[in-house]
Amino acid sequence: MKYYFKLISSFLFKIIHLFIFFSLLAFIGCSSLKVAESEIGLGWSNNSVNTVIFRNSAVDTYNNYQFTAYYDEEGRMILAKRKLTENKWDVKITPYKGNVKDAHNSISLIIDVNGYVHISWDQHNTRLRYVKSISPLSLELSDELSMTGLQEEKVTYPEFHKLKNGKLLFCYRSGESGRGNMVINQYDPDTNQWSQLQDNLLDGEELRSAYWQIAVDGRGSVHLSWVWRETWDVSTNHDLCYAVSHDGGKSWEKSTGEKYGIPIRSVTAEIAWKVPENSNLINQTSMAVDDNNNPYIATYWDADGITQYKIIYLQEKKWQIIDSDFQKKAFQLGGGGTKSIPISRPQILIGNNIIYLLFRSAERENRISLAYKKKGKGKWNLVNVSEDYVGQWEPNFDKSLWKEKKQLHIFSQNVTQSDGEGLADMPAQKVKLLEINNIPK
């Protein structure tokens, strides 16, 4: 009898140890990422102009060629490309420069369905600056071009988006902070021509302006969300609003299917989530869509004394919220200009039943971090993407590559940002591309 008792005890002991061992392996696998780095060059780092989240985007891929752009320490626009299978980048100093002392003047690029690179840069209530490559996948750029000739005098926040039919959207604010409107142009790769779809989609009525983010789903529908800001002061941000277009940006409707009259104004906008002024609600964050084409909006605000990342999402025509609790310290968001904030704005990615937030936090020593959790209930998991300090970096990643292959490639640079467009005195820092090879699933 004692023999069998010892045998059973020994067997159970081994089972328990095996369970602990494999649990530890699972824990290690989830808490440690395999990250490959490729260095591109040295970039301007006295403010965050190279890494602001509203670049949209800093990096893009077409036919296994990856492109990125940034400003060097002299304010020259650098364009670079590589094959995805190689670490070495071909780097080109372009003829163009930007006013890098203003962090609004970021570079936005995209590659169209024919392989032409489109770039817009150096705009904060200034004229449109736009070029394209002289041939597919070329680092040689054209002379500066007009798009439509309409509302191109006071441009801010230029951004490109790809549609499923191969056309491009170009969105920007026409006008000033607190008194701006949203303009949308469309590019036809068959004719190489731009046309204006919307001259004033989101109308601030000379009283306020909208700060938006966009995602295109698997059907080709364009999802748009935004906050209203009543003045130049970021503390007057309020309310997360929503619209969707099923025809490439021509007509718009609410999540209920109700058609919008254009332009959309504060009294007609669908409020996806009510957030009052003075709530630390940030602007210009990110959106994503899941496999069922449901939109997800990532942002942050303060609802109970601590500013936390939050996700608003649409499910069965009802808006819902996913909260987080991993920020522990309070801060106050207010004032104008580019802010120095202890947390970055988040980028959201949707995987197979998993939600990811890419961010940076002073509480995590200003390193690039990834938070992830399964859809529905459950706790957030946190892991460092890199041990490198990145200062006031905000996330940008290769959205085309994520959409096509679920590969996460992140634009990285250590940058500073003094509050309200201030400048630091910092030597040029390395611009890198980080590839996560074992993203948690």
C-alpha positions as CSV (number, residue, x, y, z in Angstrom):
1,M,0.0,0.0,0.0
2,K,2.8,2.4,0.9
3,Y,4.5,1.5,-2.4
4,Y,1.4,2.6,-4.4
5,F,1.0,5.7,-2.3
6,K,4.7,6.7,-3.0
7,L,4.2,5.9,-6.7
8,I,1.1,8.1,-7.0
9,S,2.7,10.9,-5.0
10,S,5.8,10.8,-7.2
11,F,3.6,10.9,-10.3
12,L,1.6,13.9,-9.0
13,F,4.8,15.6,-8.0
14,K,6.1,15.3,-11.6
15,I,2.8,16.5,-13.0
16,I,2.8,19.6,-10.8
17,H,6.4,20.4,-11.8
18,L,5.6,20.0,-15.4
19,F,2.6,22.3,-15.1
20,I,4.7,24.9,-13.4
21,F,7.5,24.5,-16.0
22,F,5.1,25.0,-19.0
23,S,3.3,27.8,-17.2
24,L,6.6,29.5,-16.7
25,L,7.5,29.0,-20.4
26,A,4.1,30.5,-21.4
27,F,4.7,33.5,-19.0
28,I,8.2,34.0,-20.4
29,G,6.9,33.8,-24.0
30,C,4.3,36.5,-23.3
31,S,6.5,38.8,-21.3
32,S,9.6,38.8,-23.7
33,L,9.5,39.9,-27.3
34,K,11.9,39.1,-30.0
35,V,12.7,42.3,-31.7
36,A,15.0,42.9,-34.7
37,E,16.4,46.4,-35.3
38,S,17.6,48.0,-38.5
39,E,19.3,51.4,-38.3
40,I,18.5,53.9,-41.0
41,G,20.3,57.1,-40.2
42,L,20.5,60.1,-37.8
43,G,17.5,62.3,-37.3
44,W,16.5,65.6,-35.8
45,S,15.6,65.1,-32.2
46,N,15.3,68.5,-30.5
47,N,11.5,68.0,-30.7
48,S,9.1,65.2,-31.6
49,V,8.4,66.2,-35.3
50,N,9.7,62.9,-36.5
51,T,7.6,60.8,-34.2
52,V,4.2,62.6,-33.7
53,I,1.4,60.1,-34.0
54,F,-0.5,62.1,-36.6
55,R,2.2,61.4,-39.3
56,N,0.0,58.6,-40.6
57,S,2.2,57.3,-41.7
58,A,5.9,57.2,-41.1
59,V,6.5,53.9,-42.9
60,D,4.7,52.0,-45.7
61,T,5.3,48.8,-47.7
62,Y,4.6,47.8,-51.3
63,N,5.6,44.6,-53.0
64,N,8.2,43.8,-50.3
65,Y,9.8,47.2,-50.5
66,Q,9.5,49.3,-47.4
67,F,9.8,53.1,-47.4
68,T,10.2,55.7,-44.6
69,A,11.1,59.3,-44.3
70,Y,12.3,61.7,-41.6
71,Y,14.1,65.0,-41.0
72,D,17.9,65.0,-40.4
73,E,19.6,67.4,-38.0
74,E,19.7,70.1,-40.7
75,G,15.9,69.8,-41.3
76,R,16.4,68.1,-44.7
77,M,13.8,65.5,-45.6
78,I,15.4,62.0,-45.9
79,L,13.7,59.3,-47.9
80,A,14.8,55.7,-47.4
81,K,13.8,52.2,-48.7
82,R,14.8,48.6,-48.3
83,K,13.7,45.1,-49.2
84,L,11.9,43.5,-46.3
85,T,14.4,40.7,-46.3
86,E,17.4,43.0,-45.8
87,N,18.6,45.2,-43.0
88,K,20.4,47.7,-45.2
89,W,18.5,50.8,-46.2
90,D,19.1,52.9,-49.3
91,V,19.1,56.5,-48.1
92,K,18.4,59.6,-50.1
93,I,18.8,63.2,-49.1
94,T,16.0,64.9,-50.9
95,P,16.1,68.5,-52.2
96,Y,13.4,69.4,-49.6
97,K,13.5,70.8,-46.1
98,G,11.0,71.6,-43.4
99,N,10.6,73.9,-40.4
100,V,11.6,71.3,-37.9
101,K,11.3,73.8,-35.0
102,D,7.5,73.3,-35.2
103,A,6.5,69.7,-34.3
104,H,3.3,70.0,-36.3
105,N,5.3,70.0,-39.6
106,S,5.6,66.2,-39.8
107,I,6.1,64.1,-42.9
108,S,3.3,61.8,-44.2
109,L,3.9,59.2,-46.9
110,I,2.1,56.4,-48.7
111,I,2.7,54.2,-51.7
112,D,-0.1,53.8,-54.3
113,V,-1.2,50.7,-56.1
114,N,1.2,51.4,-58.9
115,G,4.2,51.8,-56.6
116,Y,4.5,55.6,-56.7
117,V,5.5,57.2,-53.4
118,H,3.4,60.2,-52.3
119,I,4.7,62.6,-49.6
120,S,3.3,65.7,-47.9
121,W,5.3,67.6,-45.2
122,D,6.1,70.9,-43.5
123,Q,2.6,72.3,-42.9
124,H,1.1,74.2,-40.0
125,N,-1.4,76.7,-41.4
126,T,0.8,77.0,-44.4
127,R,0.6,76.2,-48.1
128,L,0.3,72.6,-49.4
129,R,3.7,70.9,-49.9
130,Y,3.3,67.7,-51.9
131,V,5.6,65.6,-54.2
132,K,5.6,62.1,-55.6
133,S,8.3,59.8,-56.8
134,I,9.3,60.2,-60.5
135,S,8.8,56.4,-61.1
136,P,7.6,53.4,-59.1
137,L,9.7,52.6,-56.0
138,S,12.1,55.4,-56.8
139,L,13.8,57.6,-54.2
140,E,13.9,60.4,-56.7
141,L,11.1,62.9,-56.2
142,S,9.2,65.3,-58.4
143,D,9.1,69.1,-58.2
144,E,6.5,70.3,-55.8
145,L,2.9,69.8,-57.0
146,S,-0.5,71.1,-56.5
147,M,-3.4,68.6,-55.9
148,T,-6.6,70.3,-56.8
149,G,-5.7,74.0,-56.4
150,L,-8.5,74.3,-53.9
151,Q,-8.0,75.2,-50.3
152,E,-4.3,74.7,-50.4
153,E,-3.2,77.9,-48.6
154,K,-3.6,76.9,-44.9
155,V,-2.9,73.2,-44.6
156,T,-2.3,71.3,-41.4
157,Y,-2.2,67.6,-40.4
158,P,-1.8,66.0,-43.9
159,E,-2.5,62.3,-44.0
160,F,-2.9,59.6,-46.7
161,H,-5.1,56.6,-46.6
162,K,-5.5,53.6,-49.0
163,L,-8.9,52.5,-50.3
164,K,-9.7,49.0,-51.3
165,N,-10.2,50.0,-55.0
166,G,-6.7,51.3,-55.2
167,K,-7.5,55.0,-54.9
168,L,-6.0,57.2,-52.2
169,L,-7.5,59.7,-49.8
170,F,-5.7,62.8,-48.6
171,C,-7.1,64.5,-45.6
172,Y,-6.1,67.7,-43.9
173,R,-7.3,70.6,-41.8
174,S,-8.0,73.9,-43.7
175,G,-7.8,76.8,-41.3
176,E,-6.5,77.2,-37.8
177,S,-6.8,75.5,-34.4
178,G,-10.3,76.2,-33.0
179,R,-11.5,77.5,-36.4
180,G,-10.7,74.7,-38.9
181,N,-12.5,72.4,-41.4
182,M,-11.8,69.0,-42.7
183,V,-10.9,68.6,-46.4
184,I,-10.7,65.3,-48.3
185,N,-9.1,64.8,-51.7
186,Q,-9.1,61.6,-53.8
187,Y,-6.3,60.3,-56.0
188,D,-7.2,58.1,-59.0
189,P,-4.1,55.9,-60.0
190,D,-5.5,55.3,-63.4
191,T,-5.5,59.0,-64.4
192,N,-2.8,60.2,-61.9
193,Q,-5.2,63.0,-60.9
194,W,-6.5,64.4,-57.6
195,S,-10.0,65.6,-57.1
196,Q,-11.7,67.2,-54.1
197,L,-14.4,65.0,-52.4
198,Q,-15.1,67.2,-49.5
199,D,-14.3,70.9,-49.0
200,N,-15.7,71.0,-45.5
201,L,-16.7,67.6,-44.1
202,L,-16.4,68.5,-40.4
203,D,-17.4,72.1,-40.0
204,G,-16.2,74.0,-37.0
205,E,-18.5,76.9,-37.9
206,E,-15.6,79.3,-37.1
207,L,-16.1,78.4,-33.5
208,R,-14.3,75.1,-33.0
209,S,-12.3,72.5,-35.0
210,A,-12.3,68.7,-35.2
211,Y,-9.3,66.5,-34.6
212,W,-9.8,63.1,-36.2
213,Q,-8.5,59.6,-37.0
214,I,-9.4,57.2,-39.8
215,A,-9.5,53.5,-40.5
216,V,-10.5,51.6,-43.7
217,D,-12.1,48.2,-43.2
218,G,-12.1,45.0,-45.3
219,R,-15.1,46.1,-47.4
220,G,-13.4,49.4,-48.2
221,S,-15.7,51.5,-45.9
222,V,-14.0,54.5,-44.3
223,H,-14.5,54.9,-40.6
224,L,-13.9,58.4,-39.1
225,S,-13.9,59.5,-35.5
226,W,-13.0,62.8,-33.9
227,V,-13.2,65.1,-30.9
228,W,-14.3,68.7,-31.0
229,R,-12.0,71.4,-29.6
230,E,-13.6,74.7,-28.7
231,T,-10.5,76.8,-28.6
232,W,-6.7,76.5,-29.1
233,D,-6.5,75.0,-25.6
234,V,-6.3,71.2,-25.6
235,S,-8.3,71.1,-22.4
236,T,-11.4,72.1,-24.4
237,N,-11.4,68.8,-26.3
238,H,-14.7,67.0,-25.8
239,D,-16.9,64.1,-27.0
240,L,-15.9,61.2,-29.3
241,C,-17.9,61.4,-32.5
242,Y,-18.3,59.0,-35.4
243,A,-19.2,58.8,-39.1
244,V,-18.7,56.1,-41.8
245,S,-18.6,56.2,-45.6
246,H,-19.4,53.2,-47.8
247,D,-18.5,55.0,-51.0
248,G,-15.0,56.1,-50.5
249,G,-15.7,59.4,-48.7
250,K,-18.5,60.9,-50.9
251,S,-21.4,60.3,-48.5
252,W,-21.5,59.7,-44.8
253,E,-23.8,58.2,-42.2
254,K,-24.0,57.4,-38.5
255,S,-23.5,54.0,-37.0
256,T,-27.3,53.6,-37.1
257,G,-27.4,54.0,-40.9
258,E,-28.9,57.5,-40.7
259,K,-27.5,59.7,-43.5
260,Y,-25.5,62.8,-42.6
261,G,-26.1,66.2,-44.1
262,I,-22.8,67.6,-45.2
263,P,-21.1,69.4,-43.6
264,I,-21.3,67.6,-40.3
265,R,-21.6,70.1,-37.4
266,S,-21.5,69.7,-33.6
267,V,-25.2,69.6,-33.3
268,T,-25.6,66.9,-36.0
269,A,-22.6,64.7,-35.1
270,E,-23.2,61.2,-33.6
271,I,-21.6,61.1,-30.2
272,A,-20.1,57.6,-29.7
273,W,-19.0,58.5,-26.2
274,K,-19.8,61.6,-24.2
275,V,-16.7,63.1,-22.6
276,P,-16.9,66.6,-21.1
277,E,-14.3,69.4,-21.5
278,N,-11.4,69.4,-18.9
279,S,-11.3,65.6,-18.9
280,N,-7.7,65.3,-20.2
281,L,-9.2,63.9,-23.4
282,I,-6.5,63.8,-26.0
283,N,-6.9,64.4,-29.8
284,Q,-5.6,62.6,-32.9
285,T,-5.1,59.1,-31.7
286,S,-5.9,56.0,-33.7
287,M,-8.6,53.7,-35.1
288,A,-8.7,50.1,-36.2
289,V,-11.3,47.6,-37.4
290,D,-11.8,43.9,-36.6
291,D,-12.6,41.0,-38.9
292,N,-16.3,41.9,-38.7
293,N,-15.6,45.5,-39.8
294,N,-16.4,46.9,-36.4
295,P,-14.6,50.1,-35.6
296,Y,-12.4,50.6,-32.5
297,I,-11.2,54.0,-31.3
298,A,-8.2,54.2,-28.9
299,T,-7.7,57.3,-26.8
300,Y,-7.2,58.5,-23.2
301,W,-9.0,60.7,-20.7
302,D,-9.5,61.1,-17.0
303,A,-12.8,59.7,-15.6
304,D,-11.9,59.2,-12.0
305,G,-8.7,61.1,-11.1
306,I,-6.2,59.1,-13.2
307,T,-5.9,59.4,-17.0
308,Q,-6.1,56.0,-18.5
309,Y,-6.1,54.5,-22.0
310,K,-9.6,53.6,-23.2
311,I,-11.1,51.9,-26.2
312,I,-14.5,52.7,-27.6
313,Y,-15.9,50.1,-30.0
314,L,-19.1,49.3,-31.9
315,Q,-20.7,45.9,-31.5
316,E,-24.2,45.1,-32.7
317,K,-24.8,48.8,-33.3
318,K,-24.1,49.7,-29.7
319,W,-21.0,51.6,-28.5
320,Q,-19.1,50.0,-25.7
321,I,-15.9,50.7,-23.7
322,I,-12.8,48.8,-22.8
323,D,-11.0,50.5,-19.9
324,S,-7.4,50.1,-18.6
325,D,-5.9,50.6,-15.2
326,F,-2.1,50.4,-15.7
327,Q,-1.4,54.2,-15.3
328,K,-0.9,55.1,-11.7
329,K,0.1,58.8,-11.7
330,A,-2.1,61.8,-12.4
331,F,-1.3,64.6,-14.8
332,Q,-3.1,67.7,-16.2
333,L,-3.5,68.3,-19.9
334,G,-3.9,71.9,-21.0
335,G,-2.6,74.7,-23.1
336,G,-1.6,75.0,-26.7
337,G,1.1,73.9,-29.1
338,T,2.8,70.4,-29.1
339,K,2.7,69.2,-25.5
340,S,5.2,67.3,-23.4
341,I,3.0,64.6,-21.9
342,P,4.1,61.7,-19.7
343,I,2.2,59.2,-21.9
344,S,2.0,59.0,-25.7
345,R,-1.1,58.8,-27.7
346,P,-1.9,55.1,-28.4
347,Q,-1.9,53.2,-31.6
348,I,-4.4,50.4,-31.7
349,L,-4.1,47.1,-33.6
350,I,-6.6,44.3,-33.9
351,G,-5.3,40.7,-34.2
352,N,-7.0,37.3,-34.1
353,N,-9.3,38.0,-31.1
354,I,-6.6,40.1,-29.5
355,I,-6.4,43.9,-29.0
356,Y,-3.0,45.6,-28.9
357,L,-2.1,49.1,-27.7
358,L,1.3,50.5,-28.7
359,F,2.4,53.3,-26.5
360,R,5.1,55.0,-24.4
361,S,4.8,56.0,-20.7
362,A,7.1,57.8,-18.2
363,E,5.9,55.2,-15.7
364,R,7.6,52.6,-17.8
365,E,10.8,54.7,-18.1
366,N,9.7,56.1,-21.5
367,R,10.3,52.9,-23.4
368,I,8.2,51.6,-26.2
369,S,5.5,49.3,-24.7
370,L,2.9,47.0,-25.9
371,A,-0.3,46.3,-24.0
372,Y,-2.5,43.4,-25.1
373,K,-5.6,41.5,-24.0
374,K,-8.2,39.2,-25.5
375,K,-11.5,40.8,-26.7
376,G,-14.1,40.9,-24.0
377,K,-13.2,40.6,-20.3
378,G,-9.7,39.9,-19.0
379,K,-6.7,41.8,-17.8
380,W,-4.2,43.7,-19.8
381,N,-0.7,42.3,-20.3
382,L,2.3,44.7,-20.6
383,V,5.6,44.1,-22.2
384,N,8.5,46.3,-23.4
385,V,9.2,46.3,-27.1
386,S,12.7,47.7,-26.6
387,E,14.9,48.6,-23.7
388,D,15.9,51.8,-25.4
389,Y,14.8,55.1,-23.9
390,V,12.7,57.0,-26.5
391,G,11.9,60.2,-24.7
392,Q,8.7,61.8,-26.1
393,W,8.3,59.3,-28.9
394,E,4.8,58.5,-30.2
395,P,3.9,55.3,-32.1
396,N,3.9,54.9,-35.8
397,F,3.9,51.5,-37.5
398,D,3.7,50.0,-41.0
399,K,-0.1,49.7,-41.4
400,S,0.1,48.1,-44.8
401,L,2.3,45.3,-43.5
402,W,0.1,44.7,-40.5
403,K,-3.0,44.6,-42.7
404,E,-1.5,42.2,-45.2
405,K,0.7,39.9,-43.0
406,K,0.0,40.8,-39.4
407,Q,3.7,41.8,-39.0
408,L,4.4,44.7,-36.7
409,H,7.2,47.0,-37.8
410,I,7.6,50.2,-35.7
411,F,9.3,53.5,-36.5
412,S,11.6,54.4,-33.5
413,Q,13.7,57.4,-32.5
414,N,14.7,58.9,-29.2
415,V,13.3,62.5,-29.3
416,T,12.6,65.3,-26.9
417,Q,9.6,67.7,-26.7
418,S,9.6,70.8,-24.6
419,D,6.1,71.9,-23.7
420,G,4.3,74.3,-26.2
421,E,6.7,74.0,-29.2
422,G,9.8,74.5,-27.1
423,L,13.2,73.1,-28.3
424,A,15.8,71.1,-26.5
425,D,19.5,71.0,-27.3
426,M,20.1,67.3,-28.2
427,P,22.4,65.8,-30.8
428,A,20.8,63.8,-33.7
429,Q,19.6,60.4,-32.7
430,K,19.4,57.1,-34.5
431,V,16.3,56.4,-36.6
432,K,15.4,52.7,-36.4
433,L,12.9,50.3,-37.6
434,L,11.9,47.7,-35.0
435,E,10.4,44.3,-36.1
436,I,8.5,42.3,-33.6
437,N,8.9,38.6,-34.5
438,N,6.8,37.0,-31.8
439,I,3.8,39.2,-31.2
440,P,1.6,37.6,-28.5
441,K,-1.3,35.7,-30.0
